[in-house]
Amino acid sequence: MSGMSFTIDGKTFDHERVDQHLTMGDVEEWTITNPSMVDHPFHIHVWQFQVTEACDQRLVSPGLKDTVVVPAGGWVKFVLHITDFPGKAVYHCHILDHEDQGMMGIFEATA
Ligand SMILES: [Cu+2]
């Protein structure tokens, strides 16, 4: 995520592009950084994740979440177990205005 360009990994949403290729059964660890000056609530469809580390300890939680606020200038690390439901889905900022401007990506989970 960067600045006011509303991107993830430097790219705006493209429904024809797969941004993350995942393998069924894997455990992924993602770090989401937010160099912008506003908070972005990061949301994933299909699977829930566990926040294991963050710039603010209050964001770390043993429970499963589908959304976590990534603070302005901060970062969040979480683990995600890729199980069941193969196929494509999206992850995006949960502020609709940001999502509409391109802050969204597609992942595809395959065997
Ligand atoms: Cu946002």
Backbone and ligand atoms as CSV (ligand in chain L), in Angstrom:
chain,resi,resn,atom,element,x,y,z
A,1,MET,N,N,0.846,-1.164,0.000
A,1,MET,CA,C,0.000,0.000,0.000
A,1,MET,C,C,0.894,1.231,0.000
A,2,SER,N,N,0.551,2.227,-0.784
A,2,SER,CA,C,1.421,3.394,-0.816
A,2,SER,C,C,0.643,4.663,-1.096
A,3,GLY,N,N,0.962,5.688,-0.339
A,3,GLY,CA,C,0.485,7.044,-0.566
A,3,GLY,C,C,-0.977,7.145,-0.916
A,4,MET,N,N,-1.276,8.055,-1.810
A,4,MET,CA,C,-2.651,8.269,-2.225
A,4,MET,C,C,-2.952,7.559,-3.529
A,5,SER,N,N,-2.097,6.623,-3.931
A,5,SER,CA,C,-2.318,5.937,-5.198
A,5,SER,C,C,-3.227,4.724,-5.027
A,6,PHE,N,N,-3.555,4.345,-3.804
A,6,PHE,CA,C,-4.482,3.251,-3.523
A,6,PHE,C,C,-4.085,1.965,-4.250
A,7,THR,N,N,-2.877,1.523,-3.962
A,7,THR,CA,C,-2.348,0.304,-4.564
A,7,THR,C,C,-2.043,-0.732,-3.489
A,8,ILE,N,N,-1.860,-1.964,-3.933
A,8,ILE,CA,C,-1.285,-3.019,-3.099
A,8,ILE,C,C,-0.134,-3.597,-3.913
A,9,ASP,N,N,1.028,-3.670,-3.300
A,9,ASP,CA,C,2.245,-4.094,-3.990
A,9,ASP,C,C,2.497,-3.244,-5.235
A,10,GLY,N,N,2.137,-1.963,-5.153
A,10,GLY,CA,C,2.402,-1.027,-6.233
A,10,GLY,C,C,1.466,-1.141,-7.425
A,11,LYS,N,N,0.398,-1.929,-7.287
A,11,LYS,CA,C,-0.502,-2.145,-8.416
A,11,LYS,C,C,-1.947,-1.823,-8.019
A,12,THR,N,N,-2.684,-1.253,-8.956
A,12,THR,CA,C,-4.116,-1.107,-8.750
A,12,THR,C,C,-4.817,-2.359,-9.275
A,13,PHE,N,N,-6.045,-2.559,-8.837
A,13,PHE,CA,C,-6.777,-3.788,-9.137
A,13,PHE,C,C,-6.941,-4.019,-10.635
A,14,ASP,N,N,-6.741,-5.262,-11.037
A,14,ASP,CA,C,-6.987,-5.693,-12.414
A,14,ASP,C,C,-7.653,-7.056,-12.327
A,15,HIS,N,N,-8.917,-7.115,-12.734
A,15,HIS,CA,C,-9.663,-8.373,-12.575
A,15,HIS,C,C,-9.115,-9.494,-13.460
A,16,GLU,N,N,-8.234,-9.172,-14.408
A,16,GLU,CA,C,-7.636,-10.192,-15.272
A,16,GLU,C,C,-6.341,-10.763,-14.685
A,17,ARG,N,N,-5.806,-10.135,-13.636
A,17,ARG,CA,C,-4.506,-10.514,-13.098
A,17,ARG,C,C,-4.657,-11.283,-11.785
A,18,VAL,N,N,-3.869,-12.354,-11.632
A,18,VAL,CA,C,-3.771,-13.027,-10.341
A,18,VAL,C,C,-2.505,-12.506,-9.659
A,19,ASP,N,N,-2.677,-11.933,-8.478
A,19,ASP,CA,C,-1.563,-11.278,-7.787
A,19,ASP,C,C,-0.803,-12.225,-6.870
A,20,GLN,N,N,-1.496,-13.172,-6.283
A,20,GLN,CA,C,-0.857,-14.103,-5.352
A,20,GLN,C,C,-1.280,-15.522,-5.721
A,21,HIS,N,N,-0.298,-16.373,-5.967
A,21,HIS,CA,C,-0.559,-17.783,-6.272
A,21,HIS,C,C,-0.302,-18.594,-5.006
A,22,LEU,N,N,-1.327,-19.268,-4.519
A,22,LEU,CA,C,-1.253,-20.000,-3.257
A,22,LEU,C,C,-1.440,-21.490,-3.518
A,23,THR,N,N,-0.894,-22.302,-2.619
A,23,THR,CA,C,-0.986,-23.752,-2.747
A,23,THR,C,C,-1.830,-24.312,-1.609
A,24,MET,N,N,-2.820,-25.104,-1.979
A,24,MET,CA,C,-3.691,-25.711,-0.976
A,24,MET,C,C,-2.853,-26.489,0.036
A,25,GLY,N,N,-3.168,-26.326,1.309
A,25,GLY,CA,C,-2.473,-27.018,2.382
A,25,GLY,C,C,-1.330,-26.219,2.990
A,26,ASP,N,N,-0.879,-25.194,2.280
A,26,ASP,CA,C,0.233,-24.389,2.808
A,26,ASP,C,C,-0.226,-23.455,3.934
A,27,VAL,N,N,0.750,-23.079,4.736
A,27,VAL,CA,C,0.539,-21.998,5.699
A,27,VAL,C,C,1.361,-20.813,5.204
A,28,GLU,N,N,0.685,-19.718,4.904
A,28,GLU,CA,C,1.336,-18.514,4.402
A,28,GLU,C,C,1.585,-17.548,5.556
A,29,GLU,N,N,2.669,-16.780,5.450
A,29,GLU,CA,C,2.892,-15.673,6.367
A,29,GLU,C,C,2.995,-14.412,5.526
A,30,TRP,N,N,2.098,-13.485,5.770
A,30,TRP,CA,C,2.081,-12.227,5.020
A,30,TRP,C,C,2.393,-11.079,5.964
A,31,THR,N,N,3.170,-10.124,5.456
A,31,THR,CA,C,3.399,-8.872,6.172
A,31,THR,C,C,2.809,-7.755,5.333
A,32,ILE,N,N,1.893,-7.016,5.921
A,32,ILE,CA,C,1.243,-5.900,5.236
A,32,ILE,C,C,1.823,-4.614,5.811
A,33,THR,N,N,2.450,-3.818,4.964
A,33,THR,CA,C,3.000,-2.539,5.420
A,33,THR,C,C,2.158,-1.401,4.841
A,34,ASN,N,N,2.088,-0.342,5.594
A,34,ASN,CA,C,1.266,0.797,5.193
A,34,ASN,C,C,2.089,2.074,5.313
A,35,PRO,N,N,2.753,2.472,4.227
A,35,PRO,CA,C,3.564,3.687,4.290
A,35,PRO,C,C,2.743,4.971,4.142
A,36,SER,N,N,1.439,4.841,3.996
A,36,SER,CA,C,0.622,6.040,3.782
A,36,SER,C,C,0.314,6.736,5.104
A,37,MET,N,N,-0.411,7.822,5.025
A,37,MET,CA,C,-0.704,8.628,6.216
A,37,MET,C,C,-2.087,8.359,6.782
A,38,VAL,N,N,-2.776,7.343,6.250
A,38,VAL,CA,C,-4.091,6.962,6.788
A,38,VAL,C,C,-4.114,5.474,7.085
A,39,ASP,N,N,-4.937,5.070,8.048
A,39,ASP,CA,C,-5.104,3.652,8.359
A,39,ASP,C,C,-5.840,2.960,7.209
A,40,HIS,N,N,-5.500,1.680,6.989
A,40,HIS,CA,C,-6.226,0.882,6.000
A,40,HIS,C,C,-6.635,-0.446,6.639
A,41,PRO,N,N,-7.924,-0.734,6.738
A,41,PRO,CA,C,-8.367,-2.040,7.233
A,41,PRO,C,C,-8.234,-3.094,6.127
A,42,PHE,N,N,-7.276,-4.012,6.310
A,42,PHE,CA,C,-6.978,-5.031,5.295
A,42,PHE,C,C,-7.906,-6.217,5.507
A,43,HIS,N,N,-8.585,-6.635,4.439
A,43,HIS,CA,C,-9.618,-7.676,4.521
A,43,HIS,C,C,-9.344,-8.763,3.489
A,44,ILE,N,N,-9.507,-10.015,3.904
A,44,ILE,CA,C,-9.333,-11.148,2.994
A,44,ILE,C,C,-10.633,-11.936,2.928
A,45,HIS,N,N,-11.001,-12.337,1.732
A,45,HIS,CA,C,-12.158,-13.209,1.564
A,45,HIS,C,C,-11.735,-14.666,1.759
A,46,VAL,N,N,-12.664,-15.519,2.067
A,46,VAL,CA,C,-12.559,-16.976,2.177
A,46,VAL,C,C,-11.901,-17.433,3.478
A,47,TRP,N,N,-10.639,-17.053,3.711
A,47,TRP,CA,C,-9.930,-17.574,4.881
A,47,TRP,C,C,-9.748,-16.507,5.938
A,48,GLN,N,N,-9.657,-16.983,7.168
A,48,GLN,CA,C,-9.327,-16.089,8.270
A,48,GLN,C,C,-7.857,-16.248,8.610
A,49,PHE,N,N,-7.322,-15.313,9.324
A,49,PHE,CA,C,-5.893,-15.313,9.630
A,49,PHE,C,C,-5.676,-14.962,11.098
A,50,GLN,N,N,-4.455,-15.257,11.567
A,50,GLN,CA,C,-4.089,-14.924,12.946
A,50,GLN,C,C,-2.938,-13.927,12.919
A,51,VAL,N,N,-3.145,-12.794,13.548
A,51,VAL,CA,C,-2.105,-11.768,13.621
A,51,VAL,C,C,-1.063,-12.197,14.650
A,52,THR,N,N,0.186,-12.327,14.219
A,52,THR,CA,C,1.252,-12.835,15.085
A,52,THR,C,C,2.210,-11.740,15.546
A,53,GLU,N,N,2.383,-10.702,14.742
A,53,GLU,CA,C,3.255,-9.587,15.106
A,53,GLU,C,C,2.688,-8.320,14.474
A,54,ALA,N,N,2.990,-7.197,15.061
A,54,ALA,CA,C,2.539,-5.920,14.494
A,54,ALA,C,C,3.333,-4.784,15.108
A,55,CYS,N,N,3.266,-3.643,14.442
A,55,CYS,CA,C,3.945,-2.461,14.959
A,55,CYS,C,C,3.338,-2.017,16.289
A,56,ASP,N,N,2.083,-2.358,16.499
A,56,ASP,CA,C,1.375,-2.041,17.746
A,56,ASP,C,C,0.920,-3.364,18.357
A,57,GLN,N,N,1.441,-3.679,19.536
A,57,GLN,CA,C,1.163,-4.961,20.178
A,57,GLN,C,C,-0.334,-5.201,20.381
A,58,ARG,N,N,-1.111,-4.121,20.456
A,58,ARG,CA,C,-2.562,-4.284,20.671
A,58,ARG,C,C,-3.253,-4.932,19.481
A,59,LEU,N,N,-2.600,-4.970,18.329
A,59,LEU,CA,C,-3.190,-5.596,17.141
A,59,LEU,C,C,-2.977,-7.106,17.128
A,60,VAL,N,N,-2.039,-7.601,17.942
A,60,VAL,CA,C,-1.731,-9.036,17.977
A,60,VAL,C,C,-2.824,-9.737,18.775
A,61,SER,N,N,-3.326,-10.853,18.196
A,61,SER,CA,C,-4.450,-11.529,18.833
A,61,SER,C,C,-4.374,-13.014,18.557
A,62,PRO,N,N,-4.705,-13.870,19.541
A,62,PRO,CA,C,-4.703,-15.311,19.291
A,62,PRO,C,C,-5.910,-15.756,18.458
A,63,GLY,N,N,-6.917,-14.922,18.315
A,63,GLY,CA,C,-8.126,-15.309,17.587
A,63,GLY,C,C,-7.980,-15.125,16.086
A,64,LEU,N,N,-8.937,-15.708,15.346
A,64,LEU,CA,C,-8.955,-15.582,13.897
A,64,LEU,C,C,-9.732,-14.334,13.489
A,65,LYS,N,N,-9.229,-13.687,12.431
A,65,LYS,CA,C,-9.838,-12.453,11.926
A,65,LYS,C,C,-9.970,-12.548,10.410
A,66,ASP,N,N,-10.869,-11.735,9.846
A,66,ASP,CA,C,-10.863,-11.576,8.390
A,66,ASP,C,C,-10.495,-10.147,7.995
A,67,THR,N,N,-10.312,-9.296,9.000
A,67,THR,CA,C,-9.931,-7.904,8.746
A,67,THR,C,C,-9.011,-7.439,9.874
A,68,VAL,N,N,-7.998,-6.677,9.523
A,68,VAL,CA,C,-7.142,-6.074,10.540
A,68,VAL,C,C,-6.774,-4.666,10.074
A,69,VAL,N,N,-6.820,-3.732,10.985
A,69,VAL,CA,C,-6.425,-2.361,10.654
A,69,VAL,C,C,-4.903,-2.296,10.608
A,70,VAL,N,N,-4.380,-1.864,9.475
A,70,VAL,CA,C,-2.944,-1.626,9.343
A,70,VAL,C,C,-2.752,-0.121,9.531
A,71,PRO,N,N,-2.152,0.267,10.658
A,71,PRO,CA,C,-2.094,1.697,10.982
A,71,PRO,C,C,-1.244,2.490,9.984
A,72,ALA,N,N,-1.540,3.758,9.863
A,72,ALA,CA,C,-0.723,4.664,9.048
A,72,ALA,C,C,0.729,4.550,9.479
A,73,GLY,N,N,1.609,4.296,8.526
A,73,GLY,CA,C,3.031,4.177,8.822
A,73,GLY,C,C,3.415,2.885,9.525
A,74,GLY,N,N,2.475,1.955,9.635
A,74,GLY,CA,C,2.718,0.735,10.410
A,74,GLY,C,C,2.704,-0.531,9.587
A,75,TRP,N,N,2.700,-1.641,10.295
A,75,TRP,CA,C,2.720,-2.944,9.622
A,75,TRP,C,C,2.059,-3.985,10.517
A,76,VAL,N,N,1.609,-5.059,9.861
A,76,VAL,CA,C,0.982,-6.189,10.545
A,76,VAL,C,C,1.456,-7.463,9.863
A,77,LYS,N,N,1.781,-8.469,10.654
A,77,LYS,CA,C,2.169,-9.775,10.116
A,77,LYS,C,C,1.144,-10.806,10.587
A,78,PHE,N,N,0.710,-11.671,9.649
A,78,PHE,CA,C,-0.257,-12.703,10.050
A,78,PHE,C,C,0.018,-14.011,9.323
A,79,VAL,N,N,-0.528,-15.089,9.874
A,79,VAL,CA,C,-0.445,-16.393,9.228
A,79,VAL,C,C,-1.839,-16.791,8.751
A,80,LEU,N,N,-1.833,-17.520,7.643
A,80,LEU,CA,C,-3.053,-17.829,6.906
A,80,LEU,C,C,-2.924,-19.274,6.433
A,81,HIS,N,N,-3.827,-20.142,6.871
A,81,HIS,CA,C,-3.780,-21.551,6.474
A,81,HIS,C,C,-4.666,-21.745,5.244
A,82,ILE,N,N,-4.031,-22.144,4.136
A,82,ILE,CA,C,-4.753,-22.289,2.864
A,82,ILE,C,C,-5.378,-23.683,2.829
A,83,THR,N,N,-6.633,-23.763,3.261
A,83,THR,CA,C,-7.296,-25.057,3.364
A,83,THR,C,C,-8.723,-24.943,2.828
A,84,ASP,N,N,-9.183,-25.996,2.132
A,84,ASP,CA,C,-10.520,-25.988,1.527
A,84,ASP,C,C,-10.646,-24.856,0.487
A,85,PHE,N,N,-11.737,-24.822,-0.202
A,85,PHE,CA,C,-12.099,-23.748,-1.122
A,85,PHE,C,C,-11.008,-23.323,-2.104
A,86,PRO,N,N,-10.535,-24.210,-2.977
A,86,PRO,CA,C,-9.596,-23.777,-4.005
A,86,PRO,C,C,-10.275,-22.801,-4.981
A,87,GLY,N,N,-9.456,-21.995,-5.646
A,87,GLY,CA,C,-9.985,-21.057,-6.624
A,87,GLY,C,C,-9.542,-19.642,-6.326
A,88,LYS,N,N,-10.242,-18.701,-6.971
A,88,LYS,CA,C,-9.864,-17.290,-6.872
A,88,LYS,C,C,-10.756,-16.540,-5.878
A,89,ALA,N,N,-10.165,-15.580,-5.226
A,89,ALA,CA,C,-10.910,-14.660,-4.366
A,89,ALA,C,C,-10.076,-13.389,-4.233
A,90,VAL,N,N,-10.576,-12.455,-3.454
A,90,VAL,CA,C,-9.915,-11.156,-3.381
A,90,VAL,C,C,-9.508,-10.799,-1.959
A,91,TYR,N,N,-8.560,-9.890,-1.882
A,91,TYR,CA,C,-8.199,-9.207,-0.639
A,91,TYR,C,C,-8.199,-7.721,-0.979
A,92,HIS,N,N,-8.565,-6.907,-0.010
A,92,HIS,CA,C,-8.690,-5.481,-0.334
A,92,HIS,C,C,-8.748,-4.638,0.918
A,93,CYS,N,N,-8.584,-3.341,0.727
A,93,CYS,CA,C,-8.842,-2.396,1.806
A,93,CYS,C,C,-10.350,-2.359,2.023
A,94,HIS,N,N,-10.764,-2.356,3.294
A,94,HIS,CA,C,-12.200,-2.409,3.577
A,94,HIS,C,C,-12.844,-1.032,3.609
A,95,ILE,N,N,-12.114,0.012,3.284
A,95,ILE,CA,C,-12.728,1.321,3.052
A,95,ILE,C,C,-13.156,1.332,1.594
A,96,LEU,N,N,-14.464,1.379,1.363
A,96,LEU,CA,C,-14.986,1.168,0.008
A,96,LEU,C,C,-14.404,2.154,-1.002
A,97,ASP,N,N,-14.175,3.376,-0.585
A,97,ASP,CA,C,-13.623,4.370,-1.497
A,97,ASP,C,C,-12.215,3.967,-1.943
A,98,HIS,N,N,-11.424,3.416,-1.021
A,98,HIS,CA,C,-10.068,2.973,-1.368
A,98,HIS,C,C,-10.128,1.748,-2.282
A,99,GLU,N,N,-11.003,0.821,-1.935
A,99,GLU,CA,C,-11.171,-0.391,-2.752
A,99,GLU,C,C,-11.587,-0.009,-4.177
A,100,ASP,N,N,-12.546,0.909,-4.268
A,100,ASP,CA,C,-13.039,1.323,-5.582
A,100,ASP,C,C,-11.945,1.983,-6.426
A,101,GLN,N,N,-10.966,2.585,-5.767
A,101,GLN,CA,C,-9.870,3.229,-6.498
A,101,GLN,C,C,-8.712,2.280,-6.796
A,102,GLY,N,N,-8.887,1.009,-6.450
A,102,GLY,CA,C,-7.903,0.022,-6.887
A,102,GLY,C,C,-7.145,-0.710,-5.809
A,103,MET,N,N,-7.452,-0.469,-4.561
A,103,MET,CA,C,-6.702,-1.103,-3.471
A,103,MET,C,C,-7.267,-2.500,-3.203
A,104,MET,N,N,-7.035,-3.373,-4.182
A,104,MET,CA,C,-7.572,-4.735,-4.108
A,104,MET,C,C,-6.706,-5.639,-4.985
A,105,GLY,N,N,-6.590,-6.902,-4.583
A,105,GLY,CA,C,-5.844,-7.875,-5.380
A,105,GLY,C,C,-6.593,-9.198,-5.403
A,106,ILE,N,N,-6.139,-10.082,-6.276
A,106,ILE,CA,C,-6.740,-11.413,-6.436
A,106,ILE,C,C,-5.719,-12.464,-6.044
A,107,PHE,N,N,-6.147,-13.455,-5.260
A,107,PHE,CA,C,-5.306,-14.626,-5.053
A,107,PHE,C,C,-5.996,-15.838,-5.659
A,108,GLU,N,N,-5.183,-16.830,-6.009
A,108,GLU,CA,C,-5.727,-18.089,-6.523
A,108,GLU,C,C,-5.044,-19.228,-5.799
A,109,ALA,N,N,-5.843,-20.102,-5.214
A,109,ALA,CA,C,-5.331,-21.270,-4.496
A,109,ALA,C,C,-5.555,-22.512,-5.354
A,110,THR,N,N,-4.479,-23.248,-5.586
A,110,THR,CA,C,-4.565,-24.458,-6.396
A,110,THR,C,C,-3.856,-25.606,-5.671
A,111,ALA,N,N,-4.134,-26.814,-6.120
A,111,ALA,CA,C,-3.534,-28.009,-5.485
A,111,ALA,C,C,-2.025,-28.042,-5.730
L,1,CU,CU,CU,-7.682,1.942,2.678
